[in-house]
Amino acid sequence: MTSIVPGGAVVVGVDGSESATHALAWAAEQAAAEQRPLVLVHAGPGAAPGGPGWMEASGLDHHRLTLLLKDDARALLDHEDAPVRARHPDLDIHHVVRLGDPRQVLLEATTDAHLLVVGTRGLGPVRHLLLGSVSSALVKHATCPVVVVRPEPETAAEPGHGGVLAGVAGDAGDAAVLELAFGIAESRRLPLRVFHCFWDAVKIAEGALDVAPGETGLDDEWLVLDQATREPIAAHPEVEVHLQLTRGMVDERLIRASRQAALVVIGHRRKPFFNELVYGSIAPVVVERAGCAVAVVPLGS
């Protein structure tokens, strides 16, 4: 047990749920593939909302209750840890137990992390809007990339697919998105599809969404893909790369394409709260509705 998260680690939130167990399995595979430390983090509930004074007045021992909560958390991590060690005996594994809001605990634990991995319980859009979620908060505020693993990881991928899908926008954030996408594709020996979506009202009305081979007049759109991928392709020659142009709304096209992927990698540019509330972002929408795991790369403001 440690309170220190090694720099460059893969950090995973563990709470005993089935979705967190899926996230742990994904995180362990990635940590092993990249030979990075794996850190299991459990954020336990505080001993009492009113603090120790309230508990003492009720005749309860705040200190003892806190120790019991931490003991339960350690037992949980030991239980979740066992199958991971059996599968990856050489993996450097650490445990972190802290009491508090899981969003804050995980954000603090990932200051120097390479990657944060969490599960999602698959809340529908209405419950998500009313209740929020830990994964949604982390996607919006984490300073390292966040991978949100679906409850049934990779089962939505169609036969013959299951690679990494990276969305590029033609701006400065593409480099960070592709750095992560190429790294995961290389470490897991998966093909990578780099995806750029643009708007063309006439063709969309005709039902021509994905660009067909041989279509002309799209030099500017192909240039976006060429400029974004030229350097990472040279740096990762072993990765099988496919370039794809498509038309339509970015979130809808990514969600549809996710049905043929094992992982979608996209960027998220943090906005002031009011702008986030009014204009939203495609990242939380894709995380909510994708058919596979989603990695969200923070791009600053």
N, C-alpha and C positions, 0 to 999 in steps of 0.2 A: 504494500500500500504506500502511495506517495502523494504529496500535494503539489509536486512539480511536474509539469508537462514538458517532455523533451522537445527541443526545437525541431521542426520538420516532421513531427509525428502525424500519424493518422488518428484522429480523435473520433470516438463514437459514443453517442448517448445511449445508455442502457437503463431501461426501467422495468424489465421483466415482461413486457408485452410481446406479442408475436411479431409485430412490426419492428420493434427494436432488435429482436433476434435476427430477423432478415437483414437489418442494417449492419449488425455486428458481423454476420457472415460475409457481407460485401466488403466491409472495412478490413476484415482480416485478410481476405484474398488480395486486396489492393496493397495493404502494408507488406504482405509477404512478397508480392510481385515486385515491389519497389525497394524491398529490404529497408523498410522504415519501422520505427517503433510504433506499436499500437497502444493507444490509451483508452481504457474503458472508463467513462465518467457516469456516475450516478448522482443525480440531484435529489436528495431526500427532502421530505417536508420539514419545515421548522417545527420545533417542539410545541409552539402555541402562537396563534396570531397576536395575542395580547402581550407576549413577552414573559420573561421569568417572574416578574412581580405578580402578575395575575395568577400564575401557577402556584407560587409560594403561598398566596392568600388562600388558595383552594386546597392546600396541604399536599401538593405534588412536588416532587423533587425534579426541578428543571434539568439539572446536570445529569442525573441518572437517566431521565427520559431521553436526553440528547444522545447519551452513550448507547442506549438500547436502539435508537433509530439508526445510528451509525453501524452498530453491529449487524442489524438486519440488512443494511445496504451492502456491507462487506460480504455477507453470506450470499446475497443475490449476485454480486459480481463474481464470486468464486464459482457459483453454480453456472453462470453464463460463460465463464472463462474456460471451464473444463473441456468442452468439445472443441474449442478453438485451439487449445494447446495440443490436443490429440491430433488435430489435422495439420497444425503448423508448429511442430515441436521446437523449431529454431527461432520462432518469432519472439522479439523483445516486447513483452507485454507489461503494461503498468495499469494500476487501478487508482482512480481518484474518487473520493466520496466527499461531497459538500452538501450542506443543508441550505435550502433556499430555492428561489424561483429557477426552474430548469433553464429558462432562456438566458438569464443572467449568468448562471453557473457555466453554461456551455460557451457563452460569448467570452467570459473571462478565461476559460481553459484553452481557448484557441488563439490566443494572442500571437503565439509563434508557431502555430500548427501549419502543416502543409495542406491538410484537408479535414473537414468536419463532416461526419456521416450521421444521419438521423433517419428514423423511420417515419412513416406517416400512416395514420389510422384510416385514411381514405374518407375524410369527412366530405359530405356533399357541399355544394356551393352555399346553400342557405345556412347550414350549421357552421360552415367555415366563416361566413360573414358575421354571424352572431357571437361565436365562441372564440374565433381566432385559433391559432395553433402554434405550437413551439416551432415546427419546421418553417412556417410562414415568417415568423419573427426573425429566425436565424437567417433565412434567405435574404431578408431586407437589411439586416444590420451586421452580419458577420464580416470580419476583415479578411478571412481566408475563404476559398471556395467551399461551398456546402453541397453535399450529395444527399438528395432525398430519395430513399429507396422505397419503392412501392410495396404494398403488402404481399403481392405475389410477383417477385422480381423476375423479369425477363420472360414470363409466361405468355405475354401478349405478342411477342415477336413471332412473325410468320416464318415458316420453314425456309431455310436458306439465308436468313437475315440474322439480326442480333448483334450488329456492330455498333460503333460509336457514331453519333450524328451530332455535328457541330454547326450551330447557326452563326453566320457572320453578317454584319450590318454594313461593312464598308467604311468603318471609322477606326479610331485609335484603339478601341477596346478589343478589336479582333485578335490582336497579338496574344493577349492574356487568355482569351477563350481557346485559341488554337494551341497554346502552350500546354494547357491542361488536357485538351482533347487528344493531342498527339501523344502526350506522356502516358495517358491511360490506355490508348489503343496499342501503343508499343509494348507496355508492360504486360498487357493481357493478350497480346497477339491477336487483336481484333482489327477488322477493316474499319476505315474511317470515311464517312461521307460528309463532305463540307457543303453546306446548304445555304443558299442566298435567295431571299424572297423579295420580289419587287412588284409594283402595282402596274397593271395594264388593263384598264377597264374594258377595252374592246375584246381582247382575247379571253378575259375572265367571263364576259357575257356569253362568249361562244363555247365556254366550257373547257378551254385550253389552259389548264393550270400548270402542270409540269411541262417544261420546255422540251420539245421533241428533238431528237437528233437531226441535225441539218438545218434547224431554224436559223434564219438570217436576221440581221438588223439588231442583234443583241450584244454588240461588241463592248459597250460600256458595262453591261451587267457581268459578262464573262471576265472583264478586266478586274472587277471587284474580287472575284474568286482567285484570279491569277495573282494579284498583288498580295492578297491575304495569305496565300498558301505557299508562295515561292520559297521563302526562307525555311519554314518548318518542314516542307517536303525534303529540302536539301539536308536538313539536320536530322531527319528521321527516315532514311532511305528504305528501311525495312517495313514501314507502314504502308499497307495497300490503301491508296487514296482514290476516292471518286468525287467528282465535282458535280453539283446539281443546282440548276436554276428552277425556280418555281414562281408562280404568280398568286397573289391573293393577300389575305390578312396574315401577318407573320405568325401570330399565336395559333390560329386555326391550322395553318399549313404545318407548323412544327408538331402540333398535337397529332395530326393525322400521320405524319411521317414517323412519329414515335412508336407506332404500332409495328414498325419493321426494325426496331432498334433495341439494343440492350441498355443504352445510355444516351441521353440527350445532354449536350453541353451548351449553355447559353450564358450571356453576360447580363448583369443587372447594374444599372447606374443609379445609385442612391439619389433621391430627390428630397427637398424639404418636405416636411409632413403634409402641408396643405396641397402641394403639387402631387404627392403620392396619392392623397385621398381623392383628388379630382380627376387626375389623368391616369392613375394606375400605372401598371408595368406589365409587360408580357411574362416576366419571370414567375410571379406567383400564380398566374393563370395556367401556365404550362406545368408547373409543379402540381397544381391541383388536378389537372385533367390528363396528363400524359399517360401513355400506356406502358411506360418503363421508368427506370430510375432517371433522375434529372440532376445534373451538376450545374450549380449557379455560381458564376465567377463575379466577385465584386469589382466594379470598375470605377469606384469613387463617385464624386458628385458631378 
